[in-house]
């Protein structure tokens, strides 16, 4: 493989690895993120709400 091929491959693999690491850091370092998550049991249909 030529030097341009190696450079392209290293840039692609390095970029993907850096993006993955940044996403992991962002998700794992957010304080109290689970308090803002809502699932199906936490929601109510509009026609069943009181008021």
N, C-alpha and C positions, 0 to 999 in steps of 0.2 A: 504494500500500500504506500502511496506517496505521502509526503509530509502534509500536503493539503487535506488528504483524507483523514490522517491522524488528527489534525487540528480540528476538522469539522466534527469528527466523532467525539473527541474530548470536550468540545464546546457543547455538543448536544447532551452527552451523558452528564457533564458537570452542571449544565443548566437545569436538567430534569431533577437531578439529585438536590440541587440548591432549592428548587421550588418545592420539592417534597419535604425537605427539612424545614423550610419556612412555614409551610402549612401545618406540619406537626407542632412546631413551636407555637404558632398562633393559637391552635386549638387547645394545647395543653397548658398554656400560660395565662389564659383568660380566667380571671377570678370570678367565682360564683356563676359560671356559665350555665350550670345545670338548673339554676333557679329560673332562668328565662326560657327553658325548653318546655314546650307543650306537646302533649300527645293526644291521641284520640280520646282517652278517658277524661282529659281535662277540658274538653270543649263541649258545648251544648248547642243543639240546633236552635235557630232563631225562634221557631214557633213554640219551643218548650221553655223559653226564658220567662221569668216572672216580670211583670211590669207592663 
